[in-house]
Amino acid sequence: MNNEAKTNVKPLLEVKNLTKYFPAKGGKEVHAVDGVSFTIEKGETLGIVGESGCGKSSMGRTILKVHEPTGGRIIFDGEDITDFNHRKMMPYRKRMQMIFQDPYASLNPRFTVGDIIEEPMIIHKMGTPKERKAIVQDLIETVGLKPDHIRRYPFEFSGGQRQRIGIARTLALKPEFIVCDEPISALDVSIQAQVINLLEKLQRERGFSYLFIAHDLEMVYHISHKIGVMYLGNMVEFGTSDDVYKRPLHPYTRALISAAPVADPKQAKEKKRIILQGEVPSPLDPPPGCPFSGRCPYATEKCKIKKPDTYEYDGRKVACYIYAPENVKQYSDAGKTPEEAVFLK
């Protein structure tokens, strides 16, 4: 495929300036998601990382229209679904699915495994009972469970097995896009690797696109083609996995990467940890300027007054004044990169 043909291929998902505010007491609003934009191509995984409460899960649920967006646009396979009501969303529910964080709470304890996996197909009127049973049996084997598990109940399984049941239920509708909302955080480390390997295998075989939400930077780097870093509802950095993980630009991303554990004792000893001061601001009352300005060691008065735009730099997007074009030019005139001029001075 030539370059011109590639540029004409539309992304599977395009999110433009997505905003989600939740009403709170006293007429205030919780700024869960605040002007986030990105694209996901077909067969691609976008990993989203950030501290608890930064808006990752709210963003995923808003994209799927579990929560109605406050502002912005959601475009799926070329169709703007932002304002679609429940009836118009039904065909898209089959194409956009979710794997939930808690495998214990997301499965109906009164249903057998077979009933749990078949239920979405019944709701969407897919196939005959005989055809659905065959699909359920095939999915059980696809996710690595035994054929006789079809008649068992969720309480009879381990956490990892329950998550596999949840994945099988997600696959029942043959979706194209799956939001993985911290699908491994409730599992043991050894089981986490098994679930990640299963998701990667399914993506290779079926071409799924994932929005993968997690705290574990190493795991996100392993599974993702691109990484987005969120802070207080804002996307502060976005780029390829290698770029973001190996050469972080935003001060918050640098701090996150520095806190990631390293298995090699020698490397761990040499690694310099960036300790952030202060607390994450409340989403009920976000700061007027950069959301990270109160904890950033490089913040200026401008950072505290006006929120920075998202700038293009070094093949990625970063919301930080350090990478504003006029500052980059000033550093370049002095023979330095922004990193050398700011972080290494």
HUPETA-V998783 format. One record per pair of residues at least 4 apart in sequence whose C-alpha atoms are under 8 Angstrom apart, sorted by the first residue. I is the first residue (numbers start at 1). J is the second residue. Records with the same first field share a line. If there is no record, write none. Layout:
I: J / J
//
This chain:
1: 5 / 6
2: 6
3: 7
4: 8
5: 9
10: 41 / 77 / 78
11: 39 / 40 / 41 / 42 / 77 / 78
12: 39 / 40 / 41 / 42 / 76 / 77 / 78
13: 39 / 40 / 41 / 74 / 75 / 76 / 77 / 78
14: 37 / 38 / 39 / 40 / 74 / 75 / 76
15: 36 / 37 / 38 / 39 / 63 / 72 / 73 / 74 / 75
16: 35 / 36 / 37 / 38 / 72 / 73 / 74
17: 34 / 35 / 36 / 37 / 71 / 72 / 73
18: 33 / 34 / 35 / 36 / 37 / 69 / 70 / 71 / 72 / 73 / 74
19: 32 / 33 / 34 / 35 / 36 / 69 / 70 / 71 / 72
20: 31 / 32 / 33 / 34 / 58 / 59 / 62 / 68 / 69 / 70 / 71
21: 29 / 30 / 31 / 32 / 33 / 34 / 69 / 70
22: 29 / 30 / 31 / 32
23: 27 / 28 / 29 / 30
24: 28 / 29 / 30
28: 284
29: 284
30: 283 / 284 / 285
31: 232 / 233 / 283 / 284 / 286
32: 53 / 54 / 55 / 58 / 59 / 232 / 233 / 283
33: 55 / 58 / 59 / 232 / 233 / 234
34: 233 / 234
35: 72 / 233 / 234 / 235
36: 233 / 234 / 235
37: 235
40: 44 / 45 / 46 / 209
41: 209
42: 207 / 208 / 209
43: 203 / 204 / 207 / 208 / 209 / 210
44: 208 / 209 / 210 / 224 / 225
45: 209 / 210 / 211 / 212 / 223 / 224 / 225 / 226
46: 210 / 211 / 212 / 224 / 225 / 226 / 227 / 228
47: 211 / 212 / 213 / 214 / 220 / 221 / 223 / 224 / 225 / 226 / 227 / 228
48: 56 / 211 / 212 / 213 / 214 / 220 / 227 / 228 / 229 / 230
49: 56 / 213 / 214 / 215 / 216 / 217 / 220 / 227 / 228 / 229 / 230
50: 54 / 56 / 214 / 215 / 229 / 230 / 231 / 256
51: 215 / 230 / 231
52: 215
53: 232
54: 230 / 231 / 232 / 233 / 234
55: 59 / 230 / 231 / 232 / 233
56: 60 / 213 / 230 / 233
57: 61 / 181 / 213
58: 62 / 67
59: 63
60: 64 / 179 / 181 / 211
61: 65 / 66 / 67
62: 66 / 67 / 68 / 69
63: 67 / 69 / 74
64: 93 / 96 / 97
65: 69 / 82
69: 82
72: 82
73: 80 / 81 / 82
74: 80 / 81 / 82
75: 79 / 80 / 81 / 82
76: 80 / 81
81: 89
84: 88 / 89
85: 89
86: 90
88: 92
89: 93
90: 94
91: 95
92: 96
93: 97
94: 124 / 173 / 174 / 175
95: 173 / 174 / 175 / 176 / 177
96: 175 / 176 / 177 / 178 / 179
97: 170 / 175 / 177 / 178 / 179
98: 170 / 178 / 179 / 180 / 181
99: 166 / 167 / 170 / 178 / 179 / 180 / 181 / 183
100: 106 / 166 / 180 / 181 / 182 / 183
101: 180 / 181 / 182 / 183 / 184 / 185 / 186
102: 106 / 163 / 183 / 186
103: 107 / 159 / 160 / 162 / 163 / 166 / 186
104: 154 / 159 / 162
106: 166
107: 116 / 154 / 162 / 166
108: 116 / 154
109: 153 / 154 / 155
110: 153
111: 115 / 116 / 153 / 154
112: 116 / 150 / 151 / 152 / 153 / 154
113: 117 / 149 / 150 / 151 / 152 / 153 / 154 / 165
114: 118 / 133 / 136 / 137 / 150 / 151
115: 119
116: 120 / 169
117: 121 / 136 / 165 / 166 / 168 / 169 / 170 / 172
118: 122 / 132 / 133 / 136 / 169 / 172
119: 123
120: 124 / 169 / 172 / 173
121: 125 / 126 / 127 / 132 / 172 / 173
122: 126
126: 132
127: 131 / 132
128: 132
129: 133
130: 134
131: 135
132: 136
133: 137
134: 138
135: 139 / 172
136: 140 / 172
137: 141 / 147 / 150
138: 142
139: 143 / 168 / 171 / 172
140: 144 / 145 / 146 / 147 / 149 / 150 / 165 / 168
141: 145 / 146 / 147
142: 168
143: 164 / 165 / 167 / 168 / 198
144: 164
145: 149 / 161 / 164
146: 150
148: 152
152: 156
153: 157
154: 162
157: 161 / 162
158: 162
159: 163 / 186 / 187
160: 164 / 187 / 191 / 192 / 195
161: 165
162: 166
163: 167 / 183 / 195
164: 168 / 195
165: 169
166: 170
167: 171
168: 172
169: 173
170: 174 / 175
171: 175
175: 208
176: 207 / 208 / 209
177: 208 / 209 / 210 / 211
178: 208 / 209 / 210 / 211
179: 210 / 211 / 212 / 213
180: 210 / 211 / 212 / 213
181: 212 / 213 / 214
182: 212 / 213 / 214 / 215
183: 213 / 214
184: 192 / 195 / 196 / 214
185: 192 / 214 / 215
187: 191 / 192
188: 192
189: 193
190: 194
191: 195
192: 196
193: 197
194: 198
195: 199
196: 200 / 223
197: 201
198: 202
199: 203
200: 204 / 223
201: 205
202: 206 / 207 / 208
203: 207 / 208 / 209
204: 208
212: 220 / 224
213: 220
214: 220
216: 220 / 260
217: 221 / 257 / 260
218: 222 / 260
219: 223
220: 224 / 227
221: 225 / 227 / 241 / 242 / 245
224: 241
225: 240 / 241
226: 238 / 239 / 240 / 241
227: 238 / 239 / 240 / 241 / 244
228: 235 / 236 / 237 / 238 / 239
229: 235 / 236 / 237 / 238 / 253
230: 234 / 235 / 236 / 237
231: 235 / 236 / 291 / 292
232: 280 / 281 / 283 / 286 / 291
233: 283
234: 291
235: 319
236: 250 / 310 / 317 / 318 / 319 / 320
237: 244 / 249 / 250 / 253 / 316 / 317 / 318 / 319
238: 244 / 316 / 317 / 318
239: 243 / 244 / 315 / 316 / 317
240: 244 / 316
241: 245
242: 246 / 247
243: 247 / 248
244: 248 / 249 / 253
245: 257
248: 253 / 254 / 257
249: 253 / 254 / 318 / 339
250: 254 / 318 / 319 / 320
251: 255 / 296 / 298
252: 256 / 292 / 296
253: 257
254: 258 / 274
255: 259 / 273 / 274 / 275 / 276
256: 260
258: 271 / 272 / 273 / 274
259: 273 / 274
261: 268
262: 267 / 268
263: 267 / 268
264: 268
265: 269
266: 270
267: 271
276: 295 / 296
277: 295
278: 294 / 295
279: 295
280: 295
281: 285 / 286 / 287 / 291
282: 286
286: 291
287: 291 / 304
288: 304 / 305 / 306 / 307
289: 293 / 302 / 303 / 304 / 305 / 306 / 307 / 308
290: 303 / 304 / 305 / 306 / 307 / 308 / 320
291: 307
292: 296
293: 299 / 300 / 303 / 304
294: 299 / 304
298: 342
299: 303 / 304
300: 304
301: 305
302: 306
303: 307 / 308 / 321
308: 319 / 320 / 321
309: 319 / 320 / 321
310: 317 / 318 / 319 / 320
311: 317 / 318 / 319 / 320 / 323 / 324 / 325
312: 316 / 317 / 318 / 323
313: 317 / 318 / 323
318: 323
319: 323
320: 324
321: 327
322: 327 / 328 / 338 / 342
323: 327 / 328 / 338
324: 328
325: 329
326: 330
327: 331 / 338
328: 332 / 337 / 338
329: 333
330: 334
331: 335 / 336 / 337 / 338 / 341
332: 336 / 337 / 338
336: 340 / 341
337: 341
338: 342 / 343
339: 343 / 344
340: 344 / 345
341: 345
//
